[in-house]
């Protein structure tokens, strides 16, 4: 499970993680460039999702 997917799930369930999802998605974009391959995280691949309420 990709970290950003887990953080999104936890935030959606009302569990505060202290992780900035937008910053994590930026790291995913950087890492994809460094590795030279597409990452598997669904939240990242979708370009983010609406903030859970």
C-alpha distance matrix in Angstrom:
0.0 3.8 6.4 8.5 6.8 6.8 10.2 11.4 10.9 12.7 15.3 15.9 16.7 19.0 17.4 18.3 16.1 18.6 16.1 17.5 15.0 17.6 17.9 14.2 14.4 17.6 16.0 13.5 16.7 18.5 16.0 16.0 19.7 19.9 17.9 19.7 17.0 14.7 11.2 8.6 7.4 9.3 11.0 12.2 13.4 15.2 16.9 15.8 16.7 19.6 19.5 18.9 22.3
3.8 0.0 3.8 5.5 5.3 6.5 8.8 10.1 10.9 12.6 14.5 15.5 17.0 18.8 17.2 17.5 15.0 16.8 13.8 14.7 12.1 14.3 14.5 10.7 10.8 13.8 12.3 9.7 13.0 14.9 12.6 12.8 16.5 16.8 15.3 17.1 14.7 12.5 8.7 7.0 5.0 7.8 8.8 9.1 11.0 13.1 14.1 13.2 14.8 17.8 17.7 17.8 21.3
6.4 3.8 0.0 3.8 5.4 5.2 6.2 8.6 9.9 10.6 12.2 14.1 15.5 16.7 14.6 14.3 11.5 13.1 10.1 11.5 9.5 12.2 12.0 8.3 9.6 12.5 10.9 9.4 13.1 14.5 12.7 13.9 17.3 17.4 16.5 18.8 16.9 14.9 11.2 10.3 7.7 10.1 9.6 10.0 12.8 14.5 14.8 13.1 14.6 17.1 16.3 16.4 19.8
8.5 5.5 3.8 0.0 3.8 5.4 5.1 6.1 8.6 9.9 10.5 12.1 14.3 15.4 14.0 13.6 11.3 12.6 9.3 9.6 6.7 9.1 9.8 6.5 6.8 10.3 9.9 8.3 11.5 13.6 12.7 13.5 16.8 17.6 17.2 18.9 17.0 14.5 11.1 10.3 6.8 8.2 6.5 7.2 10.5 11.5 11.4 9.4 11.0 13.5 12.9 13.5 17.0
6.8 5.3 5.4 3.8 0.0 3.8 5.5 5.2 6.2 8.7 10.0 10.5 12.5 14.5 13.6 14.2 12.6 14.7 12.0 12.5 9.4 11.9 13.3 10.2 9.9 13.6 13.4 11.3 14.1 16.7 15.5 15.6 19.1 20.2 19.2 20.5 18.1 15.2 11.8 9.7 6.2 6.4 5.7 8.0 10.3 10.8 11.9 9.8 10.3 13.0 12.8 12.6 16.2
6.8 6.5 5.2 5.4 3.8 0.0 3.8 5.4 5.1 6.1 8.6 9.7 10.7 12.5 10.9 11.8 10.0 12.8 10.7 12.3 10.1 13.4 14.4 11.3 12.2 15.7 15.0 13.5 16.8 18.9 17.5 18.1 21.7 22.2 21.2 23.1 20.8 18.2 14.6 12.6 9.4 10.1 9.4 11.6 14.1 14.5 15.4 12.9 13.0 15.0 13.9 13.0 16.1
10.2 8.8 6.2 5.1 5.5 3.8 0.0 3.8 5.4 5.2 6.1 8.5 9.9 10.6 9.0 8.9 7.1 9.4 7.3 8.8 7.0 10.6 11.6 9.2 10.6 13.9 13.7 13.0 16.2 18.1 17.3 18.5 21.6 22.3 21.9 23.8 22.0 19.5 16.0 14.7 11.1 11.7 9.7 11.6 14.7 14.8 14.8 11.9 12.0 13.3 11.5 11.0 14.0
11.4 10.1 8.6 6.1 5.2 5.4 3.8 0.0 3.8 5.5 5.2 6.1 8.7 9.9 9.7 10.1 9.6 11.7 9.7 9.9 7.2 10.2 12.4 10.4 10.6 14.2 14.9 13.8 16.3 18.9 18.6 19.0 22.2 23.4 23.1 24.4 22.4 19.4 16.2 14.6 10.8 10.1 7.6 10.4 13.2 12.4 12.6 9.3 8.6 9.9 8.5 7.9 11.3
10.9 10.9 9.9 8.6 6.2 5.1 5.4 3.8 0.0 3.8 5.5 5.0 6.4 8.8 8.7 10.5 10.5 13.4 12.2 13.2 10.8 14.0 16.0 13.8 14.1 17.8 18.1 16.8 19.5 22.0 21.3 21.6 25.0 26.0 25.3 26.7 24.3 21.2 17.9 15.6 12.2 11.3 9.9 13.1 15.3 14.4 15.5 12.3 11.0 12.0 10.8 8.8 11.7
12.7 12.6 10.6 9.9 8.7 6.1 5.2 5.5 3.8 0.0 3.8 5.3 5.1 6.4 5.1 7.1 7.4 10.7 10.4 12.2 10.9 14.5 16.0 14.1 15.4 18.8 18.8 18.1 21.1 23.2 22.4 23.4 26.6 27.3 26.8 28.6 26.5 23.8 20.3 18.3 14.9 14.6 12.8 15.6 18.3 17.6 18.1 14.8 13.6 14.0 11.8 9.6 11.7
15.3 14.5 12.2 10.5 10.0 8.6 6.1 5.2 5.5 3.8 0.0 3.8 5.3 5.0 5.2 5.9 7.2 9.6 9.4 10.3 9.2 12.4 14.5 13.3 14.4 17.6 18.3 18.0 20.6 22.8 22.7 23.6 26.6 27.6 27.6 29.2 27.3 24.4 21.2 19.6 15.9 15.3 12.7 15.3 18.2 17.1 16.9 13.3 11.8 11.4 8.6 6.6 8.6
15.9 15.5 14.1 12.1 10.5 9.7 8.5 6.1 5.0 5.3 3.8 0.0 3.8 5.4 7.3 9.2 10.9 13.4 13.0 13.4 11.7 14.4 17.0 15.8 16.2 19.6 20.6 19.8 22.1 24.7 24.6 25.0 28.1 29.4 29.1 30.4 28.2 25.0 21.9 19.9 16.3 14.8 12.5 15.8 18.0 16.3 16.8 13.2 10.8 10.1 8.0 4.9 6.8
16.7 17.0 15.5 14.3 12.5 10.7 9.9 8.7 6.4 5.1 5.3 3.8 0.0 3.8 5.6 8.7 10.9 14.0 14.3 15.6 14.4 17.5 19.7 18.3 19.1 22.5 23.1 22.4 25.0 27.4 27.0 27.6 30.8 31.9 31.3 32.9 30.6 27.5 24.2 22.0 18.5 17.3 15.6 18.8 21.1 19.6 20.3 16.8 14.5 13.9 11.6 8.2 8.9
19.0 18.8 16.7 15.4 14.5 12.5 10.6 9.9 8.8 6.4 5.0 5.4 3.8 0.0 3.8 6.2 9.3 11.9 13.0 14.3 13.9 17.0 19.0 18.2 19.4 22.5 23.2 23.0 25.6 27.7 27.6 28.6 31.6 32.6 32.5 34.1 32.2 29.3 26.0 24.2 20.6 19.6 17.3 20.2 22.9 21.4 21.4 17.7 15.6 14.4 11.3 8.3 8.1
17.4 17.2 14.6 14.0 13.6 10.9 9.0 9.7 8.7 5.1 5.2 7.3 5.6 3.8 0.0 3.8 6.3 9.4 10.9 13.0 13.1 16.6 17.9 16.7 18.6 21.5 21.6 21.7 24.6 26.4 26.0 27.4 30.4 30.9 30.8 32.8 31.0 28.4 24.9 23.2 19.7 19.5 17.4 19.9 22.9 22.0 22.0 18.4 16.9 16.3 13.3 10.8 11.4
18.3 17.5 14.3 13.6 14.2 11.8 8.9 10.1 10.5 7.1 5.9 9.2 8.7 6.2 3.8 0.0 3.8 5.9 8.0 10.2 11.2 14.5 15.4 14.8 17.1 19.5 19.7 20.4 23.2 24.6 24.5 26.3 29.0 29.4 29.7 31.8 30.4 28.0 24.6 23.5 19.9 20.1 17.5 19.5 22.8 22.1 21.5 17.9 17.0 16.3 12.9 11.5 12.1
16.1 15.0 11.5 11.3 12.6 10.0 7.1 9.6 10.5 7.4 7.2 10.9 10.9 9.3 6.3 3.8 0.0 3.8 5.2 8.4 9.6 13.1 13.3 12.2 15.0 17.3 16.9 17.7 20.8 21.8 21.5 23.5 26.2 26.3 26.6 28.9 27.7 25.6 22.1 21.3 17.9 18.7 16.4 17.8 21.3 21.2 20.5 17.3 17.1 17.2 14.1 13.3 14.8
18.6 16.8 13.1 12.6 14.7 12.8 9.4 11.7 13.4 10.7 9.6 13.4 14.0 11.9 9.4 5.9 3.8 0.0 3.8 6.6 9.2 12.0 11.5 11.4 14.6 16.1 15.8 17.4 20.2 20.8 21.0 23.3 25.6 25.6 26.4 28.9 28.1 26.3 23.0 22.7 19.4 20.4 17.7 18.5 22.2 22.2 20.8 17.8 18.0 17.9 14.7 14.7 16.0
16.1 13.8 10.1 9.3 12.0 10.7 7.3 9.7 12.2 10.4 9.4 13.0 14.3 13.0 10.9 8.0 5.2 3.8 0.0 3.8 5.9 8.9 8.2 7.6 10.8 12.5 12.2 13.6 16.4 17.2 17.3 19.6 21.9 22.0 22.8 25.1 24.4 22.5 19.3 19.3 16.0 17.2 14.5 14.9 18.7 19.0 17.5 14.7 15.6 16.1 13.4 14.0 16.1
17.5 14.7 11.5 9.6 12.5 12.3 8.8 9.9 13.2 12.2 10.3 13.4 15.6 14.3 13.0 10.2 8.4 6.6 3.8 0.0 3.8 5.6 5.4 6.2 8.8 10.1 10.8 12.5 14.6 15.6 16.5 18.5 20.5 21.1 22.3 24.2 23.6 21.6 18.8 19.2 15.8 16.7 13.5 13.5 17.3 17.2 15.2 12.5 13.6 13.9 11.5 13.1 15.4
15.0 12.1 9.5 6.7 9.4 10.1 7.0 7.2 10.8 10.9 9.2 11.7 14.4 13.9 13.1 11.2 9.6 9.2 5.9 3.8 0.0 3.8 5.4 4.9 6.2 8.6 9.8 10.4 12.4 14.3 15.0 16.3 18.7 19.8 20.6 22.1 21.1 18.7 15.9 16.0 12.5 13.0 9.7 9.9 13.6 13.5 11.7 8.9 10.2 11.2 9.5 11.2 14.2
17.6 14.3 12.2 9.1 11.9 13.4 10.6 10.2 14.0 14.5 12.4 14.4 17.5 17.0 16.6 14.5 13.1 12.0 8.9 5.6 3.8 0.0 3.8 5.4 5.1 6.4 8.8 9.8 10.8 12.6 14.3 15.4 17.2 18.7 20.0 21.1 20.5 18.3 16.1 16.8 13.6 14.0 10.5 9.7 13.2 13.0 10.3 8.2 10.2 11.2 10.1 12.9 15.7
17.9 14.5 12.0 9.8 13.3 14.4 11.6 12.4 16.0 16.0 14.5 17.0 19.7 19.0 17.9 15.4 13.3 11.5 8.2 5.4 5.4 3.8 0.0 3.8 5.4 5.0 6.4 8.7 9.9 10.7 12.3 14.3 15.7 16.6 18.3 19.9 19.8 18.2 16.0 17.3 14.4 15.7 12.7 11.2 14.8 15.5 12.8 11.3 13.8 14.9 13.7 16.2 18.9
14.2 10.7 8.3 6.5 10.2 11.3 9.2 10.4 13.8 14.1 13.3 15.8 18.3 18.2 16.7 14.8 12.2 11.4 7.6 6.2 4.9 5.4 3.8 0.0 3.8 5.3 5.0 6.3 8.8 9.9 10.4 12.3 14.5 15.1 16.1 18.0 17.4 15.7 13.0 14.0 11.2 13.0 10.4 9.1 12.8 14.0 12.0 10.6 13.1 15.0 14.0 15.9 19.0
14.4 10.8 9.6 6.8 9.9 12.2 10.6 10.6 14.1 15.4 14.4 16.2 19.1 19.4 18.6 17.1 15.0 14.6 10.8 8.8 6.2 5.1 5.4 3.8 0.0 3.8 5.3 4.9 6.3 8.7 9.7 10.5 12.7 14.3 15.2 16.3 15.4 13.3 11.1 12.2 9.5 10.7 8.1 6.0 9.5 10.6 8.4 7.7 10.9 13.3 13.2 15.5 18.9
17.6 13.8 12.5 10.3 13.6 15.7 13.9 14.2 17.8 18.8 17.6 19.6 22.5 22.5 21.5 19.5 17.3 16.1 12.5 10.1 8.6 6.4 5.0 5.3 3.8 0.0 3.8 5.3 5.1 6.3 8.6 10.0 11.1 12.6 14.4 15.4 15.5 14.0 12.5 14.6 12.5 14.0 11.7 8.9 11.8 13.2 10.4 10.5 13.9 15.9 15.8 18.6 21.7
16.0 12.3 10.9 9.9 13.4 15.0 13.7 14.9 18.1 18.8 18.3 20.6 23.1 23.2 21.6 19.7 16.9 15.8 12.2 10.8 9.8 8.8 6.4 5.0 5.3 3.8 0.0 3.8 5.4 5.0 6.0 8.5 9.9 10.4 12.0 13.9 14.1 13.3 11.4 13.7 12.0 14.4 12.7 10.0 12.9 15.0 12.9 12.9 16.2 18.6 18.2 20.4 23.7
13.5 9.7 9.4 8.3 11.3 13.5 13.0 13.8 16.8 18.1 18.0 19.8 22.4 23.0 21.7 20.4 17.7 17.4 13.6 12.5 10.4 9.8 8.7 6.3 4.9 5.3 3.8 0.0 3.8 5.4 5.0 6.0 8.7 9.8 10.3 11.8 11.2 9.8 7.7 10.0 8.6 11.2 10.1 7.0 9.6 12.2 10.8 11.3 14.7 17.6 17.8 19.8 23.4
16.7 13.0 13.1 11.5 14.1 16.8 16.2 16.3 19.5 21.1 20.6 22.1 25.0 25.6 24.6 23.2 20.8 20.2 16.4 14.6 12.4 10.8 9.9 8.8 6.3 5.1 5.4 3.8 0.0 3.8 5.5 5.2 6.6 8.9 10.2 10.6 10.5 9.3 8.7 11.5 10.7 12.6 11.5 7.9 9.5 12.0 10.0 11.6 15.3 18.1 18.9 21.4 24.9
18.5 14.9 14.5 13.6 16.7 18.9 18.1 18.9 22.0 23.2 22.8 24.7 27.4 27.7 26.4 24.6 21.8 20.8 17.2 15.6 14.3 12.6 10.7 9.9 8.7 6.3 5.0 5.4 3.8 0.0 3.8 5.5 5.3 6.4 8.8 9.9 11.1 11.1 10.7 13.9 13.5 15.9 15.0 11.4 13.2 15.8 13.7 15.1 18.7 21.4 21.7 24.2 27.6
16.0 12.6 12.7 12.7 15.5 17.5 17.3 18.6 21.3 22.4 22.7 24.6 27.0 27.6 26.0 24.5 21.5 21.0 17.3 16.5 15.0 14.3 12.3 10.4 9.7 8.6 6.0 5.0 5.5 3.8 0.0 3.8 5.3 4.9 6.0 8.2 8.9 9.4 8.4 11.7 11.9 14.9 14.7 11.4 13.0 16.2 14.9 16.1 19.6 22.5 22.8 24.9 28.4
16.0 12.8 13.9 13.5 15.6 18.1 18.5 19.0 21.6 23.4 23.6 25.0 27.6 28.6 27.4 26.3 23.5 23.3 19.6 18.5 16.3 15.4 14.3 12.3 10.5 10.0 8.5 6.0 5.2 5.5 3.8 0.0 3.8 5.5 5.2 5.8 5.7 5.9 6.1 9.8 10.7 13.4 13.8 10.3 10.8 14.2 13.4 15.3 18.8 22.1 23.0 25.1 28.7
19.7 16.5 17.3 16.8 19.1 21.7 21.6 22.2 25.0 26.6 26.6 28.1 30.8 31.6 30.4 29.0 26.2 25.6 21.9 20.5 18.7 17.2 15.7 14.5 12.7 11.1 9.9 8.7 6.6 5.3 5.3 3.8 0.0 3.8 5.5 5.0 7.1 8.5 9.7 13.5 14.4 16.8 16.9 13.2 13.6 16.8 15.4 17.7 21.3 24.4 25.4 27.8 31.3
19.9 16.8 17.4 17.6 20.2 22.2 22.3 23.4 26.0 27.3 27.6 29.4 31.9 32.6 30.9 29.4 26.3 25.6 22.0 21.1 19.8 18.7 16.6 15.1 14.3 12.6 10.4 9.8 8.9 6.4 4.9 5.5 3.8 0.0 3.8 5.5 8.2 10.4 11.0 14.7 15.8 18.8 19.0 15.5 16.2 19.6 18.4 20.2 23.8 26.9 27.4 29.6 33.1
17.9 15.3 16.5 17.2 19.2 21.2 21.9 23.1 25.3 26.8 27.6 29.1 31.3 32.5 30.8 29.7 26.6 26.4 22.8 22.3 20.6 20.0 18.3 16.1 15.2 14.4 12.0 10.3 10.2 8.8 6.0 5.2 5.5 3.8 0.0 3.8 5.5 8.3 8.9 12.4 14.2 17.4 18.3 15.1 15.4 19.0 18.6 20.4 23.8 27.2 27.9 29.7 33.4
19.7 17.1 18.8 18.9 20.5 23.1 23.8 24.4 26.7 28.6 29.2 30.4 32.9 34.1 32.8 31.8 28.9 28.9 25.1 24.2 22.1 21.1 19.9 18.0 16.3 15.4 13.9 11.8 10.6 9.9 8.2 5.8 5.0 5.5 3.8 0.0 3.8 7.1 9.3 12.8 15.0 17.6 18.7 15.4 14.8 18.4 18.0 20.4 23.9 27.3 28.5 30.5 34.2
17.0 14.7 16.9 17.0 18.1 20.8 22.0 22.4 24.3 26.5 27.3 28.2 30.6 32.2 31.0 30.4 27.7 28.1 24.4 23.6 21.1 20.5 19.8 17.4 15.4 15.5 14.1 11.2 10.5 11.1 8.9 5.7 7.1 8.2 5.5 3.8 0.0 3.8 6.4 9.6 12.2 14.6 16.3 13.3 12.2 15.9 16.2 18.6 21.8 25.4 26.8 28.5 32.3
14.7 12.5 14.9 14.5 15.2 18.2 19.5 19.4 21.2 23.8 24.4 25.0 27.5 29.3 28.4 28.0 25.6 26.3 22.5 21.6 18.7 18.3 18.2 15.7 13.3 14.0 13.3 9.8 9.3 11.1 9.4 5.9 8.5 10.4 8.3 7.1 3.8 0.0 3.8 6.6 9.1 11.0 12.9 10.1 8.6 12.3 13.0 15.3 18.4 22.0 23.6 25.3 29.0
11.2 8.7 11.2 11.1 11.8 14.6 16.0 16.2 17.9 20.3 21.2 21.9 24.2 26.0 24.9 24.6 22.1 23.0 19.3 18.8 15.9 16.1 16.0 13.0 11.1 12.5 11.4 7.7 8.7 10.7 8.4 6.1 9.7 11.0 8.9 9.3 6.4 3.8 0.0 3.8 5.8 8.7 10.4 8.0 7.6 11.4 12.2 13.7 16.5 20.2 21.3 22.6 26.4
8.6 7.0 10.3 10.3 9.7 12.6 14.7 14.6 15.6 18.3 19.6 19.9 22.0 24.2 23.2 23.5 21.3 22.7 19.3 19.2 16.0 16.8 17.3 14.0 12.2 14.6 13.7 10.0 11.5 13.9 11.7 9.8 13.5 14.7 12.4 12.8 9.6 6.6 3.8 0.0 3.8 6.2 9.0 8.0 7.3 10.5 12.3 13.3 15.4 19.1 20.3 21.1 24.8
7.4 5.0 7.7 6.8 6.2 9.4 11.1 10.8 12.2 14.9 15.9 16.3 18.5 20.6 19.7 19.9 17.9 19.4 16.0 15.8 12.5 13.6 14.4 11.2 9.5 12.5 12.0 8.6 10.7 13.5 11.9 10.7 14.4 15.8 14.2 15.0 12.2 9.1 5.8 3.8 0.0 3.8 5.7 5.4 6.1 8.6 10.1 10.2 12.2 15.8 16.7 17.4 21.2
9.3 7.8 10.1 8.2 6.4 10.1 11.7 10.1 11.3 14.6 15.3 14.8 17.3 19.6 19.5 20.1 18.7 20.4 17.2 16.7 13.0 14.0 15.7 13.0 10.7 14.0 14.4 11.2 12.6 15.9 14.9 13.4 16.8 18.8 17.4 17.6 14.6 11.0 8.7 6.2 3.8 0.0 3.8 5.4 5.0 6.0 8.5 8.5 9.7 13.3 14.8 15.5 19.2
11.0 8.8 9.6 6.5 5.7 9.4 9.7 7.6 9.9 12.8 12.7 12.5 15.6 17.3 17.4 17.5 16.4 17.7 14.5 13.5 9.7 10.5 12.7 10.4 8.1 11.7 12.7 10.1 11.5 15.0 14.7 13.8 16.9 19.0 18.3 18.7 16.3 12.9 10.4 9.0 5.7 3.8 0.0 3.8 5.6 5.2 6.4 5.1 6.5 10.1 11.4 12.5 16.3
12.2 9.1 10.0 7.2 8.0 11.6 11.6 10.4 13.1 15.6 15.3 15.8 18.8 20.2 19.9 19.5 17.8 18.5 14.9 13.5 9.9 9.7 11.2 9.1 6.0 8.9 10.0 7.0 7.9 11.4 11.4 10.3 13.2 15.5 15.1 15.4 13.3 10.1 8.0 8.0 5.4 5.4 3.8 0.0 3.8 5.4 5.2 5.7 8.8 12.3 13.6 15.4 19.1
13.4 11.0 12.8 10.5 10.3 14.1 14.7 13.2 15.3 18.3 18.2 18.0 21.1 22.9 22.9 22.8 21.3 22.2 18.7 17.3 13.6 13.2 14.8 12.8 9.5 11.8 12.9 9.6 9.5 13.2 13.0 10.8 13.6 16.2 15.4 14.8 12.2 8.6 7.6 7.3 6.1 5.0 5.6 3.8 0.0 3.8 5.4 7.5 10.0 13.8 15.8 17.5 21.2
15.2 13.1 14.5 11.5 10.8 14.5 14.8 12.4 14.4 17.6 17.1 16.3 19.6 21.4 22.0 22.1 21.2 22.2 19.0 17.2 13.5 13.0 15.5 14.0 10.6 13.2 15.0 12.2 12.0 15.8 16.2 14.2 16.8 19.6 19.0 18.4 15.9 12.3 11.4 10.5 8.6 6.0 5.2 5.4 3.8 0.0 3.8 5.4 7.1 10.7 13.3 15.1 18.6
16.9 14.1 14.8 11.4 11.9 15.4 14.8 12.6 15.5 18.1 16.9 16.8 20.3 21.4 22.0 21.5 20.5 20.8 17.5 15.2 11.7 10.3 12.8 12.0 8.4 10.4 12.9 10.8 10.0 13.7 14.9 13.4 15.4 18.4 18.6 18.0 16.2 13.0 12.2 12.3 10.1 8.5 6.4 5.2 5.4 3.8 0.0 3.8 6.9 10.0 12.3 14.9 18.3
15.8 13.2 13.1 9.4 9.8 12.9 11.9 9.3 12.3 14.8 13.3 13.2 16.8 17.7 18.4 17.9 17.3 17.8 14.7 12.5 8.9 8.2 11.3 10.6 7.7 10.5 12.9 11.3 11.6 15.1 16.1 15.3 17.7 20.2 20.4 20.4 18.6 15.3 13.7 13.3 10.2 8.5 5.1 5.7 7.5 5.4 3.8 0.0 3.8 6.9 8.7 11.2 14.7
16.7 14.8 14.6 11.0 10.3 13.0 12.0 8.6 11.0 13.6 11.8 10.8 14.5 15.6 16.9 17.0 17.1 18.0 15.6 13.6 10.2 10.2 13.8 13.1 10.9 13.9 16.2 14.7 15.3 18.7 19.6 18.8 21.3 23.8 23.8 23.9 21.8 18.4 16.5 15.4 12.2 9.7 6.5 8.8 10.0 7.1 6.9 3.8 0.0 3.8 6.3 8.3 11.7
19.6 17.8 17.1 13.5 13.0 15.0 13.3 9.9 12.0 14.0 11.4 10.1 13.9 14.4 16.3 16.3 17.2 17.9 16.1 13.9 11.2 11.2 14.9 15.0 13.3 15.9 18.6 17.6 18.1 21.4 22.5 22.1 24.4 26.9 27.2 27.3 25.4 22.0 20.2 19.1 15.8 13.3 10.1 12.3 13.8 10.7 10.0 6.9 3.8 0.0 3.8 6.2 8.9
19.5 17.7 16.3 12.9 12.8 13.9 11.5 8.5 10.8 11.8 8.6 8.0 11.6 11.3 13.3 12.9 14.1 14.7 13.4 11.5 9.5 10.1 13.7 14.0 13.2 15.8 18.2 17.8 18.9 21.7 22.8 23.0 25.4 27.4 27.9 28.5 26.8 23.6 21.3 20.3 16.7 14.8 11.4 13.6 15.8 13.3 12.3 8.7 6.3 3.8 0.0 3.8 6.4
18.9 17.8 16.4 13.5 12.6 13.0 11.0 7.9 8.8 9.6 6.6 4.9 8.2 8.3 10.8 11.5 13.3 14.7 14.0 13.1 11.2 12.9 16.2 15.9 15.5 18.6 20.4 19.8 21.4 24.2 24.9 25.1 27.8 29.6 29.7 30.5 28.5 25.3 22.6 21.1 17.4 15.5 12.5 15.4 17.5 15.1 14.9 11.2 8.3 6.2 3.8 0.0 3.8
22.3 21.3 19.8 17.0 16.2 16.1 14.0 11.3 11.7 11.7 8.6 6.8 8.9 8.1 11.4 12.1 14.8 16.0 16.1 15.4 14.2 15.7 18.9 19.0 18.9 21.7 23.7 23.4 24.9 27.6 28.4 28.7 31.3 33.1 33.4 34.2 32.3 29.0 26.4 24.8 21.2 19.2 16.3 19.1 21.2 18.6 18.3 14.7 11.7 8.9 6.4 3.8 0.0
